[in-house]
Amino acid sequence: MKNSFTTSFWQKPLVSQVRCITLSNIYFSVSFLFFLCELG
């Protein structure tokens, strides 16, 4: 059961995973910059 789940997970397109991670990092960076501006 676990092996089939892992296999199906790794069969997803790698590009979409990288894109999602990149968008998350950009969103976090922008939020952090706004947080620093609020403190300043």
Distance bins in CASP14 RR format, pairs under 12 A and 6 or more apart:
PFRMAT RR
TARGET T0000
AUTHOR 0000-0000-0000
RMODE 2
METHOD distances of the structure
MODEL  1
1 7 0 0 0 0 0 1 0 0 0 0 0
1 8 0 0 0 0 0 1 0 0 0 0 0
2 8 0 0 0 0 0 1 0 0 0 0 0
2 9 0 0 0 0 0 1 0 0 0 0 0
3 9 0 0 0 0 0 1 0 0 0 0 0
3 10 0 0 0 0 0 1 0 0 0 0 0
4 10 0 0 0 0 0 1 0 0 0 0 0
4 11 0 0 0 0 0 1 0 0 0 0 0
5 11 0 0 0 0 0 1 0 0 0 0 0
5 12 0 0 0 0 0 1 0 0 0 0 0
6 12 0 0 0 0 0 1 0 0 0 0 0
9 17 0 0 0 0 1 0 0 0 0 0 0
10 17 0 0 0 0 1 0 0 0 0 0 0
11 17 0 0 0 0 0 1 0 0 0 0 0
12 18 0 0 0 0 0 1 0 0 0 0 0
12 19 0 0 0 0 0 1 0 0 0 0 0
12 20 0 0 0 0 0 1 0 0 0 0 0
13 19 0 0 0 0 1 0 0 0 0 0 0
13 20 0 0 0 0 0 1 0 0 0 0 0
14 20 0 0 0 0 0 1 0 0 0 0 0
14 21 0 0 0 0 0 1 0 0 0 0 0
15 21 0 0 0 0 0 1 0 0 0 0 0
15 22 0 0 0 0 0 1 0 0 0 0 0
16 22 0 0 0 0 0 1 0 0 0 0 0
16 23 0 0 0 0 0 1 0 0 0 0 0
17 23 0 0 0 0 0 1 0 0 0 0 0
17 24 0 0 0 0 0 1 0 0 0 0 0
18 24 0 0 0 0 0 1 0 0 0 0 0
18 25 0 0 0 0 0 1 0 0 0 0 0
19 25 0 0 0 0 0 1 0 0 0 0 0
19 26 0 0 0 0 0 1 0 0 0 0 0
20 26 0 0 0 0 0 1 0 0 0 0 0
20 27 0 0 0 0 0 1 0 0 0 0 0
21 27 0 0 0 0 0 1 0 0 0 0 0
21 28 0 0 0 0 0 1 0 0 0 0 0
22 28 0 0 0 0 0 1 0 0 0 0 0
22 29 0 0 0 0 0 1 0 0 0 0 0
23 29 0 0 0 0 0 1 0 0 0 0 0
23 30 0 0 0 0 0 1 0 0 0 0 0
24 30 0 0 0 0 0 1 0 0 0 0 0
24 31 0 0 0 0 0 1 0 0 0 0 0
25 31 0 0 0 0 0 1 0 0 0 0 0
25 32 0 0 0 0 0 1 0 0 0 0 0
26 32 0 0 0 0 0 1 0 0 0 0 0
26 33 0 0 0 0 0 1 0 0 0 0 0
27 33 0 0 0 0 0 1 0 0 0 0 0
27 34 0 0 0 0 0 1 0 0 0 0 0
28 34 0 0 0 0 0 1 0 0 0 0 0
28 35 0 0 0 0 0 1 0 0 0 0 0
29 35 0 0 0 0 0 1 0 0 0 0 0
29 36 0 0 0 0 0 1 0 0 0 0 0
30 36 0 0 0 0 0 1 0 0 0 0 0
30 37 0 0 0 0 0 1 0 0 0 0 0
31 37 0 0 0 0 0 1 0 0 0 0 0
31 38 0 0 0 0 0 1 0 0 0 0 0
32 38 0 0 0 0 0 1 0 0 0 0 0
32 39 0 0 0 0 0 1 0 0 0 0 0
33 39 0 0 0 0 0 1 0 0 0 0 0
33 40 0 0 0 0 0 1 0 0 0 0 0
34 40 0 0 0 0 0 1 0 0 0 0 0
END
